[in-house]
């Protein structure tokens, strides 16, 4: 079984067809051999049957003469004689065969139409080529009834070669006779070999026809299969242009070819769909690129506007801080002058107090000093009003700075929101939006730094506004005090003529003036401290504004880099 399995595991269909042809030829030879063997046995049987039939005819003839003897028509000797004479005329197979008769008690041949010289001879010593006493064996069979025997015996004539012979014998007991007839097997062999030759020729013709049919079938099957195999190999290498052969056949090869054709068409359709997919992907990439460019342009416009607003706000904040610094310097200068004037007023008041006893003699000098004090007080009032106006402008500038800081915080929030949206869009874009996500993260970081800077600026502005409110309160107090000084100077001016009688009153008024000038000095010191704090706060505001401008520039560069990477993607 493994060997048979190995035979059927041949990969070549041509080899399998050749194997089938060889196996068919072997099967035909086996069948022919079996048929020929059966035919030979049939020929042998027919020969025996012919001999049997001849023996039966002679036996019936003997029985007829014996019955005539029994009926009294003939004597036994006459009946036996006529029987033996009649046997000389019993021939068959075109007068080529006959029946011979032996007396199995004496062994004598009593009748032999073919070899008359054997009549009267004792046949028991006769042996065949193999040394068998065939006559004795035949007579023994006849004594028992009937049967057949094969032996070798030469044919009558000049040829001494012993030939295979089959004999059928039957005993006729009333007369102790053995009736036999024999057939030479050489004729059977001749017929058999004639059949063998005929069968061999037929088998050879059939084998030749089978080989031709197998060759034709192999050519009609193997060659198209090889063609289909080569075509499928070319299809596997992507060669789809050439058509598939044998698709018009109506057998299994045609079905296979049509299947390969379907496979080829499917590959063509797959390639077409792949090309369409590539075109669609390219179109989608172009569309996405256009959309990304649009988004980048929109983002650039919006962020550019925001950055521009931040830059403008930073410029305004820097200008406001500069104005605030100048205002603080002006307040400081005015405070210095007011402090000088207050010192002079205090010195003058002390001079008036020292010379109050000499008031009568130095009324003219008092009048002049009072006028000087009134003038200085007027200047102090004017400077206080200017300082109040400057402080109001400082307060308004601080309020505007607060508005700008709120605007910057709003812009930073919008920038952070845009950076978040850009990060989401970059995540949707996948690999192509990785650079977009990095830049968006940088933008978000800059927005957070801007928010921190604006928080710090807001804190500084709150400090400035607090200092400004303190300065406003101090200036108002200075204005009130200087107003009082002005009123006192006016009262002094109107009552100069009455100094003689009101020296005590003047002394008290001068004392109050001294106290007022002391309060003025204190208030002016407060104004100087407020102006100093305002200058420091304005310096912080200016530094924060410059930092905001620098962050705005960095943000602009980051956005430009972000836009470049987006457009490059």
JODA-V866846 format. One record per backbone hydrogen bond with DSSP energy under -0.5 kcal/mol. CO is the residue of the C=O (numbers start at 0). NH is the residue of the N-H. Records with the same first field share a line. If there is no record, write none. Layout:
CO=NH + NH
//
This chain:
0=4
1=5
2=6
3=7
4=8
6=9
11=15
12=16
13=17
14=18
15=19
16=20
17=21
18=22
19=23
20=24
21=25
22=26
23=27
24=28
25=29
26=30
27=31
28=32
29=33
30=34
31=35
32=36
33=37
34=38
35=39
36=40
37=41
38=42
39=43
40=44
41=45
42=46
43=47
44=48
45=49
46=50
47=51
48=52
49=53
50=54
51=55
52=56
53=57
54=58
55=59
56=60
57=61
58=62
59=63
60=64
61=65
62=66
63=67
64=68
65=69
66=70
67=72 + 73
68=71
74=78
75=79
76=80
77=81
78=82
79=83
80=84
81=85
82=86
83=87
84=87
85=88
86=89
88=90
89=98
91=95 + 96
96=91
98=112
99=179
100=109 + 110
101=103 + 177
102=106 + 107
106=122
107=102 + 109
108=119
110=100
114=117
115=118
117=120
120=108 + 122
122=125
125=134
127=130
131=127 + 133
132=136
133=137
134=138
135=139
136=140
137=141
138=142
139=143
140=144
144=170
146=168
148=166
150=164
152=162
157=159
160=154
162=152
163=184 + 185
164=150
165=182
166=148
167=180
168=146
169=178
170=172
171=174 + 176
172=175
175=103 + 104
176=171 + 178
177=101 + 179
178=169
179=99
180=167
182=165
183=186 + 187
184=188
185=189
186=190
187=191
188=192
189=193
190=194
191=195
192=196
193=197
194=198
195=199
196=200
197=201
198=202
199=203
200=204
201=205
202=206
203=207
204=208
205=209
206=210
207=211
208=212
209=213
210=214
211=215
212=216
213=217
214=218
215=219
216=220
217=221 + 222
218=222
220=224
221=225
222=226
223=227
224=228
225=229
226=230
227=231
228=232
229=233
230=234
231=235
232=236
233=238
234=237
237=239
242=244
243=246
245=248
250=254
251=255
252=256
253=257
254=258
255=259
256=260
257=261
258=262
259=263
260=264
261=265
262=266
263=267
264=268
265=269
266=270
267=271
268=272
269=273
270=274
271=275
272=276
273=277
274=278
275=279
276=280
277=281
278=282
279=283
280=284
281=285
282=286
283=287
284=288
285=289
286=290
287=291
288=292
289=293
290=294
291=295
292=296
293=297
294=298
295=299
296=300
297=301
298=302
299=303
300=304
301=305
302=306
303=307
304=308
305=309
306=310
307=311
308=312
309=313
310=314
311=315
312=316
313=317
314=318
315=319
316=320
317=321
318=322
319=323
320=324
321=325
322=326
323=327
324=328
325=329
326=330
327=331
328=332
329=333
330=334
331=335
332=336
333=337
334=338
335=339
336=340
337=341
338=342
339=343
340=344
341=345
342=346
343=347
344=348
345=349
346=350
347=351
348=352
349=353
350=354
352=355
355=358
357=361
359=362
361=365
362=366
363=367
364=368
365=369
366=370
367=371
368=372
369=373
370=374
371=375
372=376
373=377
374=378
375=379
376=380
377=381
378=382
379=383
380=384
381=385
382=386
383=387
384=388
385=389
386=390
387=391
388=392
389=393
390=394
391=395
392=396
393=397
394=398
395=399
396=400
397=401
398=402
399=403
400=404
401=405
402=406
403=407
404=408
405=409
406=410
407=411
408=412
409=413
410=414
411=415
412=416
413=417
414=418
415=419
416=420
417=421
418=422
419=423
420=424
421=425
422=426
423=427
424=428
425=429
426=429
428=431
429=432
430=433
432=436
433=437
434=438
435=439
436=440
437=441
438=442
439=443
440=444
441=445
442=446
443=447
444=448
445=449
446=450
447=451
448=452
449=453
450=454
451=455
452=456
453=457
454=458
455=459
456=460
457=461
458=462
459=463
460=464
461=465
462=466
463=467
464=468
465=469
466=470
467=471
468=472
469=473
470=474
471=475
472=476
473=477
474=478
475=479
476=480
477=481
478=482
479=483
480=484
481=485
482=486
483=487
484=488
485=489
486=490
487=491
488=492
489=493
490=494
492=495
494=497
495=498
497=501
499=502
501=505
502=506
503=507
504=508
505=509
506=510
507=511
508=512
509=513
510=514
511=515
512=516
513=517
514=518
515=519
516=520
517=521
518=522
519=523
520=524
521=525
522=526
523=527
524=528
525=529
526=530
527=531
528=532
529=533
530=534
531=535
532=536
533=537
534=538
535=539
536=540
537=541
538=542
539=543
540=544
541=545
542=546
543=547
544=548
545=549
546=550
547=551
548=552
549=553
550=554
551=555
552=556
553=557
554=558
555=559
556=560
557=561
558=562
559=563
560=564
561=565
562=566
563=567
564=568
//
